[in-house]
């Protein structure tokens, strides 16, 4: 039987400084570098929850809401939103801070999915994620719908089998 862990136990915060090597010709942070940092912070969160090595299984839409400039300080926050049998959904928020001007804006957010692996490299069961706050409960409640949509888009589930999505698509 799987044990349980509180969502807050998977919380990870990571801070990076945007340096010239991280930017494009417009001195904006390159999207690939941002996704690299998002993958790292969310993988640490999933490992913290599962106590196992993890691999990235999927990345949901990553929207770039605000430009991140050279010299900005980036804060990435990640936490597991829900755990399934061997996989975990992790939500990431990204904040961009311009210290000289004193401004801080939310620049990105996304959901990544990870699978926990045992010593033999095969998937292993993960603890149930227990939400406590209203925000954690909201993310937890939506996780099954997001999971079913991911599985449909990956061709691993038929739309008519997605019980959580039937009301959305009138199936």
N, C-alpha and C positions, 0 to 999 in steps of 0.2 A: 504494500500500500504506500502511495506517495505521501510524503509529508507536506506541510504547508509553510509558506513564508509570506510575510506582509510585503506589499508592493514597495513600501518605503525602504525595505532592506536592499532593494536592487538599485537604488538611486546612485547615479554617478554624475559628477560635474567635472568638466575638463575645460581648461582655458588655453587659448593659443593666441599668439601675436601674428598678425598678417605681415609677412616680410616680403621683400621684392621678389624672391624666388617663388612665392605663392601666387603671384598676380599675372594677369594678362597685359597686353600692350596699353590698356586703358587704366592700369594700376588698380584693377578690381580683382578680388579673390577669384581664382579659377574654380568653376563648379566641381571639377574632379577632385580638387584638393578638399573642398568642403565635404564632398561625399566620403572621401577617405577618412576625415576626422569624425564624421557621423558614424561610419562603420566601426571605428575604434571605440568610441564612447558607448555605442549601443551593444557591442560585443562584450565589453567589460560588464555592463549591466546584466546581460544574459548569463554570463559566467558567474557573476555574484549571486544571481538567483538560483542557478542550477548546480553550482559547485562543480562544474564540468567544463572542459573545452567546448566551444561552440563553433558552428559554421553558419555563414549567412545563407538563408534559404530564399529570401525575397526582399525587395525594396519597393515600397509603395511610391507613389508620386512624390517627387521632391520639387517644391515650388520655391523659386527665389523671389521673395516679396520685396526685399530691400537690398540695394547694392552694398557690398562690403568692400571697403577701401583699404588700400595700403596703410598700415599703421593702426588699423582698428584692432581692438581686443575682442576675441570671439569667445563666448561662453556657451558650451554645449551641455545640455542636461538630458539625461536618459533615465528611463525606468521601465521595468516590465509592466505591461498593462494587463496581460492575461497569459496563462500557461495552458497548453493543451497537453496531449500525452507526452510527446518528446520535443515539442516546439514551444517557442515563446514569442509573443509580439512585444516589441519595445517601441515606445514613443520617444522621439527626440525633439527638443526645442533648441533653437540656435539664436543667440542674442549677439548683436554687433554693437560695440561701445566705442565711441570716439571720445577718449579721455580728455583731450584739450577742450572740446566744446561742451563736455558734460552730457552728451546725449547717448541714449541706449535704446535700440530698437530690436524688435523680434524680426529676424531676417528669414528664417526657415523653420519648417517642422516636417516630420515624416514618421512613418512607421516602418520598422525593419522587422523581419522574422528570422529567428535563429533556431537551429536544431542542436540539442546537446548530444555529445558523443562520448561513449565510454572508451576504455583503454583499447578495445579492439576496433575502434573507429566506427562502430555501429550506433544508431540512435538509442538513447537511454531515457527512461521516464524522468520527468522534472517535477519539482514540487508545485502544488497548486498556488496561485497568486491570490492573496487575500487583500482586496481593496478596503480602505478605511475612510478616506475623505470623499466628499461629493464628486470632485474631479476624477479621482481614481475609480469610483464606482461608475461614472459616466463612460470613461474609457474602457473599463472592463465590459460593460453592457454592450458597447458597440463592437468589441473585438470579434465576436463570433460572426457578425455580418461582414466585417472587413475580411476575415479569414475565408468565408465562403466565396466572396467576390474574387479574392486572390486565386482560389482553387479553380473557379470557373475560367478566369482569364488564362490560367496555366493549362487548361484542358484536363484538369484532374478531377473535376466535378461537373456534372450536368446541371444546367440551370434549374430543371424541374426538381432536383434533389436538394436545392438550397432553401431549406425551410425558413431561415431567417430573412431571406430576400424576397419571398413570395409577395409580401404586401407592397414592396417597392416596385416590382416589375409586373404586378397583377398576374402572377403565374398560378 
